[in-house]
Amino acid sequence: MGSGKSRVGGRLAASVGAPFVDTDQRIVERYGPIDEIFAREGEEYFRVIEREVVAEALREDAVVSLGGGAVLDADTRDDLERLAVVWLQVSPESVAPRLAGGNRPLIAEGGIERWVDIMQARRPLYEAVAGLTIDTSRRSVARIVDEITEWAGARA
């Protein structure tokens, strides 16, 4: 949450001439606001529809931005094994202002402390799927895109 996935993903897609898919945005388009899905149906239901949308997106020839919790699904982690995956990290100090005033259901109660707890719980999953890790705390989007493009080119 708050690492810049959508901004970086959109800019990366534009720079390489690929479509961009933000799975959270696709969920919103199909099912409504994520905070409302959590309130109405709960996290378990959200994870079911998230998996459906993620599986579809990963079959597309596109730059895909996954919601931070997508890696909780074992099938999603299996799907990611064959793909170039970048983990965008951000420090608690840098993410706090990015999250201020937002409507993220998992940190609605507990704020930045809850964000840190979630981040620490998910860290092993992110580490397991990522081929490249970039700290977005104090880097420009342009520099991050350059780093990803350079890494991806070296993989080809």
C-alpha positions as CSV (number, residue, x, y, z in Angstrom):
1,M,0.0,0.0,0.0
2,G,1.3,3.4,-1.0
3,S,4.4,2.3,-2.7
4,G,3.5,3.9,-6.1
5,K,2.5,0.8,-8.0
6,S,-0.1,2.5,-10.1
7,R,2.0,5.6,-10.9
8,V,5.1,3.5,-11.7
9,G,3.2,0.8,-13.6
10,G,1.4,3.4,-15.8
11,R,4.6,5.2,-16.6
12,L,6.4,1.9,-17.3
13,A,3.7,0.7,-19.6
14,A,3.7,4.0,-21.5
15,S,7.5,3.9,-21.8
16,V,7.5,0.4,-23.3
17,G,4.4,0.7,-25.4
18,A,2.4,-1.8,-23.5
19,P,-1.1,-1.7,-22.0
20,F,-1.4,-1.1,-18.3
21,V,-3.7,-3.0,-16.0
22,D,-4.2,-1.9,-12.4
23,T,-6.1,-4.8,-10.8
24,D,-7.5,-2.7,-8.0
25,Q,-8.9,-0.3,-10.5
26,R,-10.4,-3.2,-12.5
27,I,-12.0,-4.5,-9.3
28,V,-13.5,-1.0,-8.7
29,E,-14.9,-0.8,-12.2
30,R,-16.6,-4.2,-11.9
31,Y,-17.6,-4.4,-8.3
32,G,-17.5,-0.9,-6.8
33,P,-15.1,0.8,-4.3
34,I,-12.8,-1.6,-2.5
35,D,-13.6,-0.1,0.9
36,E,-17.3,-0.7,0.2
37,I,-16.7,-4.3,-0.8
38,F,-14.8,-4.9,2.5
39,A,-17.7,-3.3,4.4
40,R,-20.4,-5.1,2.6
41,E,-18.9,-8.5,1.9
42,G,-15.7,-8.8,4.0
43,E,-12.1,-9.4,3.2
44,E,-12.6,-13.1,2.3
45,Y,-15.1,-12.2,-0.5
46,F,-12.7,-9.5,-1.7
47,R,-9.8,-11.9,-2.0
48,V,-12.0,-14.3,-4.1
49,I,-12.8,-11.5,-6.7
50,E,-9.2,-10.2,-6.5
51,R,-7.9,-13.6,-7.4
52,E,-10.3,-13.8,-10.4
53,V,-9.2,-10.3,-11.7
54,V,-5.5,-11.0,-11.0
55,A,-5.6,-14.3,-12.9
56,E,-7.2,-12.7,-15.9
57,A,-4.8,-9.7,-15.9
58,L,-1.7,-12.0,-15.7
59,R,-2.8,-13.7,-18.9
60,E,-2.7,-10.3,-20.7
61,D,0.4,-9.0,-22.4
62,A,0.6,-5.9,-20.2
63,V,2.3,-4.2,-17.3
64,V,0.2,-5.3,-14.3
65,S,-0.1,-3.6,-11.0
66,L,-1.3,-5.9,-8.3
67,G,-2.9,-4.9,-5.0
68,G,-0.6,-5.4,-2.1
69,G,-2.6,-8.4,-0.8
70,A,-2.7,-10.3,-4.1
71,V,0.3,-12.4,-3.1
72,L,-1.6,-13.9,-0.2
73,D,-3.2,-16.3,-2.7
74,A,-1.0,-19.3,-3.4
75,D,-2.2,-19.6,-7.0
76,T,-1.3,-16.0,-7.7
77,R,2.2,-16.7,-6.3
78,D,2.5,-19.7,-8.6
79,D,1.4,-17.6,-11.6
80,L,4.0,-15.0,-10.7
81,E,6.9,-17.5,-10.8
82,R,7.0,-17.3,-14.6
83,L,6.8,-13.5,-14.8
84,A,9.1,-10.5,-14.3
85,V,8.0,-9.3,-10.9
86,V,9.1,-6.0,-9.3
87,W,8.5,-5.3,-5.6
88,L,8.2,-1.6,-4.9
89,Q,9.1,-1.0,-1.3
90,V,8.5,2.2,0.7
91,S,9.5,3.2,4.2
92,P,6.9,3.9,6.9
93,E,8.1,7.5,7.0
94,S,7.6,8.0,3.3
95,V,4.3,6.1,3.0
96,A,2.5,7.9,5.9
97,P,1.8,11.1,4.0
98,R,0.8,9.1,0.9
99,L,-1.8,7.2,2.9
100,A,-3.1,10.2,4.8
101,G,-6.8,10.8,4.1
102,G,-7.2,7.6,2.1
103,N,-9.9,5.0,2.4
104,R,-7.8,1.8,2.6
105,P,-9.9,-0.7,4.6
106,L,-7.0,-2.7,6.0
107,I,-5.5,0.3,7.7
108,A,-8.7,2.2,8.6
109,E,-8.1,1.3,12.2
110,G,-4.5,1.4,13.3
111,G,-3.1,3.7,10.6
112,I,0.7,3.5,9.9
113,E,1.3,1.0,12.7
114,R,-1.2,-1.4,11.0
115,W,0.5,-0.7,7.7
116,V,3.9,-1.8,9.2
117,D,2.3,-5.0,10.7
118,I,0.8,-5.9,7.3
119,M,4.1,-5.1,5.5
120,Q,6.1,-7.3,7.9
121,A,3.6,-10.2,7.6
122,R,3.7,-10.1,3.8
123,R,7.4,-9.4,3.4
124,P,8.4,-13.1,2.9
125,L,5.8,-13.5,0.2
126,Y,7.0,-10.4,-1.6
127,E,10.6,-11.6,-1.3
128,A,9.6,-15.0,-2.7
129,V,8.0,-13.7,-5.9
130,A,10.1,-10.6,-6.7
131,G,13.0,-10.7,-9.1
132,L,13.8,-7.0,-8.5
133,T,13.2,-4.9,-5.4
134,I,13.2,-1.1,-5.6
135,D,12.7,1.3,-2.7
136,T,10.4,4.1,-3.9
137,S,10.7,6.2,-0.8
138,R,13.0,8.9,-2.3
139,R,13.2,8.1,-6.0
140,S,11.5,9.8,-8.9
141,V,9.0,7.7,-10.9
142,A,11.2,8.3,-14.0
143,R,14.3,6.8,-12.2
144,I,12.3,3.8,-11.0
145,V,11.0,3.2,-14.5
146,D,14.6,3.4,-15.8
147,E,15.8,0.9,-13.3
148,I,13.0,-1.6,-14.1
149,T,13.5,-1.2,-17.9
150,E,17.2,-1.8,-17.5
151,W,16.6,-4.9,-15.3
152,A,14.0,-6.3,-17.7
153,G,16.3,-5.7,-20.7
154,A,19.1,-7.6,-19.0
155,R,16.7,-10.5,-18.3
156,A,15.7,-10.8,-22.0
